[in-house]
Amino acid sequence: VGLWKLGNFFSQLFCHAKESFLLQKALEILLEERVQIIRKALTEEKQVSTKTSAADLVTETDHFVENLIISVLKEKFPSHRFIAEESTAAGSKCVLTDSPTWIIDPVDGTCNFVHRFPTVAVSIGFAVNKELEFGVIYHCTEERLYTGRRGQGAFCNDKRLQVSKETDISKALILTEIGPKRDPATLKLFLGNIERLLKAQAHGVRVIGSSTLALCHLASGAADAYYQFGLHCWDLAAATVIIREAGGTVIDTSGGPLDLMSCRVIAAGTREMAMFIAQEIQTIHYRRDDEN
């Protein structure tokens, strides 16, 4: 996506200069050297450590990219708040207030990144008064920029996104992720949920290793639904705006309204599909993001 295309994108999407500038700044961050850092690091040896489990990985690139993004945004918007994956892991409070708040995942798909599997993204969401306003997600290896602005539509590069309108589970492709907990009880629930959907004759269930990109595939109509227990607000914030603006539904796994801090979600092209999945799957319990 050339920077010259962004001018057209802004002029079509926004009436208010301040809102346009906020999104422009997020887009520029994703398009500049931050993404180049990730692409370069994909081919190199990495220093890998763990967080909540042996499957919950973090690298020096996660920290470096997050610090770069936050430092630039803080310089431009010193009064804004930030929720970011590695800062939260290091002990920062994860609380969404009414203040303007950037919600950042510097490297989504870290396990993929460690293994040089190229499904890796950067995600930035923005909320005001606890309402998600816009989101940007950049697929680092395929140069796909997904954007969504509340009330203004969702796009991949310059193509408008539209979700699938499938309501029949027997014609659906479902996406999910495993989550960091791998104890026997959790794995039994995880596999049981997949079994229930396959018994309902879903075409298939896929795990691609990046929650944000799975949700972008949903927004583009390439999949019909997504569910997960154990994802975080930084996995979900930007993608929620994009899916809603592409015509989709994002709800809690109970079937109620989405709670961004609950670490659980169902997203689908239609509410009928989302509600069917909510009725089929069993809950896997994770601690809330705002309980850290």
Secondary structure, DSSP 4 states (H G I P E B T S, - for coil): --HHHHHHHHHHH-S-HHHHHHHHHHHHHHHTHHHHHHHHHHTS---EEESSSTT-EEEHHHHHHHHHHHHHHHHH-TT-EEEEHHHHHTT------SS-EEEEEEEE-HHHHHTT-S--EEEEEEEETTEEEEEEEEETTTTEEEEEETTTEEEETTEEP-------GGG-EEEE---S--SHHHHHHHHHHHHHHHHTT-SEEE--S-HHHHHHHHHTTS-SEEEEES--HHHHHHHHHHHHHTT-EEE-TTSSB--TTSSEEEEESSHHHHHHHHHHPPP-----GGG-
